[in-house]
Structures are given as structure tokens and as C-alpha cells.
Amino acid sequence: MARKVDVGVLQRLSEMNGPAGFEGPVREYVSDLARKLGAEVSVDKMGNVHGHVGGEGPKVMLIAHMDEIGLMVADIDDDGFIYFTNLGGWDPRLLPGLEVTVMAEGRDLPGTVGMKPPHITSEAERKQLAEMTDLFVDTGLDAAGLQRAGVRVGTPIAPSTSFRRLSKNRVMGKAFDDRAGCYILLRLLEEGDLPCDVTFVWSVQEEVGARGGGPAATRIDPDYVIVVESTIAADFPGVPRQKVIARLLEGTVVTVMDRLQIADAGMLEALLEVAEERKLKVQIKKPGIGATDAGPIHLRGTGYRALPLAVPSRYIHG
């Protein structure tokens, strides 16, 4: 039987616009596909998607977040230039020239992040890094046109990046943090035959403080939580060996400690044993970097056992 969850699903997930707090298109797509794959689907008050698959044994929660980093309209001047704030952890160096989609109420509007070109900047300005407050989005519309299109303060803005296949086992696109994790959960759901009572969760607002996972865990009350994330593959020029967090094609990345959590020791040991038995590649992430939904989840209620796993991705948040 042909797969329903193939690389085409990853492409659709990657190209969808779903900045933190505005995950609607991703939520609808994931919910519909999870139902078709046999899960009992519901959406909680936060907007997290729950896909329950009954089974015997311990209660397990598998979670990946739907949101991506984005921007939000903060002000619109009389000429229609949009000033913005960030939704999640942007590096301002990467924003000038970025093509974006302004997610207006009536329709999506294309635009670009603008700044003064080098021809009309002073030598001192050219040596300075652009601050986010110096940048703006230009859609080609004036203020009245933006108003007619439904753009206002608070309108979300998403990067506009096409998905491309670079080689047999490498692809390029946006939002692999964490649409790659969302894709993996759908693949696992399609595989079926899970030896436990599993609830798949596609969560919201991870990029602005890991907000969705905690309420989802409270609702499910799992025995074990596995967070499926995307993390930094820094195997490229200019990064010294001791700062290479993870590498492409070297296997699943296992977090032992990040800024918000020390991974459950028992779950970690069990995972490494299984990986060794099945000859699966595993790489240990350098400790203390980043954070995931596991941080707030493991502190909810009386506490939960949690372990983050990740897909290595280059140029994360970039």
C-alpha cells in the first residue's frame, strides 16, 4: 500500500505559514491527516492537536510543535511601510532582503524586508549591524491599501521560502523547526502497531516560551513524554569542532541537558540501549544549549518523565 505520509507531506508542512500563535493552517492540515490515519483527534483550548491511539501498556505522549518563528506588525506608516516585532528568536542579520508573507485577514500579501542600500549609507552605517527597529516590510501597498487588505497592528508575518530537494537525502526549506518533528509524528502514526497507549500532540507557541506543551501534558497525564524536535546541525565552515552541536546524517540527536531540563536518566539509558541493539545511529547533543517543550512539561503537576529527541537541521532559525 502506498504511503500517505511521504516527502510531499514534509513539503506541505514546510511551506505552510504558521508563526507562533497563528498555527491555524498547520493545525487544520495535521488534524485532517491524523484522522485519516486512524487517530481520535481533538483540539484543546490552547490550540494543540491531540491524536489518540488506544493501546495496552504505559501512557506515552509524543509531541512536536507546529509553530515557526515569524514576525508581527507593530506599526504602519502613512506610506504603507510596515514596522514589526519578532515572534521567536530571529537573528536580525538574516532579515534584510528576506521575502515574507503578510498574513492579512482577506488574503496573503507578498513583501520583502527592506533597508537602505549601500549606495546611500554612510561608511559608519555600513559597518553597523542592522537593528530590527531599523527594518521594515514593503508590500508595494500604501497605508490605505493595507487597511483594505485587512492588515493591522498584530497581523502575523511569515518567511516565504520554497521547499526544494537538493539530493536523495537532503532537502531545503523553512520551518523544519519543528515541521520536521510534525512529519515524523505523522509517519509514526501511519506505521501503527505501537506497543502502548499513545497520544500524538502537535503543539503551539513553542517558539515564544514553550507554552503549549505544558497544558497538553496536564490534559493527557502521561507516564512518559518524548519531545520530537529539530536542532542545530553545525557541521559547516567556521564552526570549531567543540561547538558542533550535531551533524547531518549521523542519526537522531539526543538531549541530555538544555537550558530548561535535564533529560530523564532512565528514559535516556533505555533509548541508548535500544539504539545499540538495533544498530541505530545516535548523537548526543552538546549540553546546555537551547530548550524544548520538555522544559515546562516535566515541571507540570507532580512532574513528568521527559526526553527530547531531535532531527539535525542546518541554519536553524535562519
N, C-alpha and C positions, 0 to 999 in steps of 0.2 A: 504494500500500500504506500502511495506517495506521501511524503511528509507535507504537513500543512505549515510547519514551523521550519522554514529554511532561511537562507541568507536574504531572501526577499522580505521576510518579516523584519530582520535586523535593519534593512534599508528603510522600510517604512517607519520603524521606531526612531531611527536616527534623524530622518528628515522631518518628523513631526515637531511642531513648536509647542513647548510645554515648560516655560520658565517656572521657577518656584512660586507656588500659589496659583498658577494658571495651567494646571496639568490636564485640563478638560479633554482635549483631543486624544491624548495618550490614554487617559482613563477609559474613554469610550472604546477605543480600539482594543485595549488589553481585556476589558470586561467582555466584549463580544467574542474574542478569540478564546478566552478561558472557558466561556460557556460552551462553545463548540467543541472544546477538548474534554468536556465532561465534568468540569468543576461546578460546584454550587457557589455562585458568585453573589456577593453583596458589596455595598459601599458604605463605609462608616461615616460618622459625622464630620470627620476631618477631610474626607475625600479619598482615603486609602481604599484600594480594591482588595477584597478578600476572596480567594478562590479555595474553597474547602474540598478536600478529597478524603473521604472516610477510610478508615483502616484500623487494624489492630496495632497494639503496641503504644509506645510513648507518643505524646503530642508534640509535634515539631512545627515550628514556624520558619518558613523560608521567605526572606524579604529582600527586595531590590527597590530602589527609588525611581520614580517616574520623572521627577523634575530635573531640569538642567539650569545652568547658570544663565542669566539673562539681564535685561535692563528694564527700567521703568521710567515713564515720562514724569519729569519733575517740574518742567516749565515749558511754555511755548511762547516765543516772542512774536511781535507783530508781523514779522516777515515769514513766520512758519518754521523757524529753526527750533528743533526740539532739544532741550537740555534734559539730562537723565541722571538717574542714580542707579546703583548696581543691585541686582538680585543674585547674591552669591559672590564668590571670590574671584573677581576679574583682576587680571594684570593690565593696568592702563596702557602699557607699552604695546599691547596687541590690538587695541581698539581702533586707532586711526586707519581709515580706509576699509574697515570691516563692512561687508554688506549685511543688512539686517532686514527683518520683517517687523513692521509696527502692527501689532495685533489689534486693529481698530474694531469697534463694535460692528460696523457694517461689512468691512472687508479687510483683508490683509493688504498692507501697503509696503512696497519695497522702498528701501532707503539705504543711505550709506553714512558712516560716521565720518564727519568732516573736521578738518582743522586747516590752519593756514599752510599753504605750500611753502617750500623752502625759498622760492623766488622772492617772497615778500616778508620773510622773517629776518630778524637781526642775527648776527653771529652768536650773541648770547642766548637768544631764544632757541637756536638750532642745537645748542649744547644741553638744553634742559629737556628732561623727560616730560611728556605731556601729562598734565593732571586731568582727571576725569571731568573736573569742573570747567576745563578749557575746551572740551569736546562737545559736539552736538550732532544730531541726526538731521539729515537733509532728505526729504521725500519728494522735493520738487513742488510741493503744495504750499500755499500761503496759509496764514492762520485761519482764515475763513474756510478754505478748502479742507483743512484738517478737522475743523469743527463739524463740517458737513459729513465727513467720513467717520465721525464718531471717536476721534482721538481727543483725549483729555488727560489731565494730570492723573496718574495711576494706571494708564494704559501700559500693558507689558510690551516688551520688545525682545525679539529672539534673533540669534545669529541666523543668517541664511547661507547654508552650506550644503552642497550636493554630496550624496554618498557615491563613492567610486570604489571599484575593485582594482587594487594595484597589482595583485598576483594571486596565485592559487590560495594562499592562506593569509593574506593581508588586505585589509580594506581601510578606507579613509572616509571620515565623515564627522559630523558634530554629535555631541551629547552621548558619546559612548559611556561617559559617566552620567547616568548609570543605565542607559538603554541597553548596553551590552548585558548587564545583570538582568534586566527585564526580559531580554531574549532568552537567556539561559533558563530562567524560571519557566517560561513557556515551553522550552524544549523538554525540561524535566517533567512538566505536566503531560506533555504528549507521550513521553516514554511510558508513563504509568507504572503499575506494579511496585508501588512504594511500600516498604515494609513497616509502615507506621501511619498514624493519623496526622496528615499533613494539611496545613493551611498556607497557601502561597499568598504573599502580600506584596502588592505594588504600592509603594508609599509616596507621600507628598512632602514637599518642603524640607528635604534633607539638606539642600544646599544653603539654607539660611538658618541653620542651627539644629539639624536633625530632629525636626518637630513631629513628623508623622508616625515614626516607628513606635514611640512610647505608648500612645493611645491604642495603636493596633495590638501591641502585646498585652495590654491590660484587658482588652476585649477577648483575646484568644486564651490567655493564661497558659502558655506553652511550657513543656518540660525542657525543651532545647530550642535555641534560636540560631539559625545560620544566616548571616548577612552576606548577600552576594553583591559585590561592589566592583568598581573599576579603580585602578590605582596607577601610580606613576611608573611607567617604563622609561628609565633614564639612560638607556643604552645607546647614546648618540654622542657626537663630538662635543668636547668641552666640559664633560662631567667626569671628575676623578672617580676612580674605582670605588672608594669608600662612600661615595654619595649616590651610587647607582642603586636606587630603591628596588628595582626589579627589571627583568629583561623580557623582551618578546620571545615567544616560542620556548620558554623554559618552564612552563607549567603554571598551575594555579598559585597565586600569591596568598600566603597565609600570614595574617597579622598576629603577632604575639603581644604587642602593646602599641597603642596610639595615644593621642592627647586626652582621650576620654575614657579609655578602658584598657584593662589587662585581660587578654583572652582567657576564657575558662580553660584551666590546665588539663582537666580530664578530657574535654572535647578535643583539645589540641593534640593530646597524646593519641587518642583513638584515631583521629584523622591521619596522623603521620603513620600509624601502624597499618591502616588500610591502604594508604598510598604506597607503602613499601611492599605489602603483599601483592598488590595489583600492578606494581611497577609503573605507577603514575608519577609524572614529574610534579614536584612541589618546590616552591622557593619561599624562603622566609623573608618577609618584608623588614627592612631596617626599622628598629623600634622608634617610637615617639613621634612619628610623622602622620599628619592628617587625623581624620576622625570619621566615624560612620554612624549609622543608626544604632549600632550596638551600644554606643555610649549611653544615651538616655534609656534604652531598652533595659539594660542589665541592672539599672537602679530603680525600676518601677516596682511598686508594691513591696513584696518581701525579697525581690531580686530574682533575676533570671540568668540562666547559663547561656552564654552567647559566644559565638566565634565568627569573626569576619573572614571571608574568602574574597579574592578579587581577580579580575581579568587585568593583565598588564596592558596599559594604553599609553602611547607616546603623546606628548604635548597636551597633557590633561589641563583643563581649564584654559585652553588656549585656542 
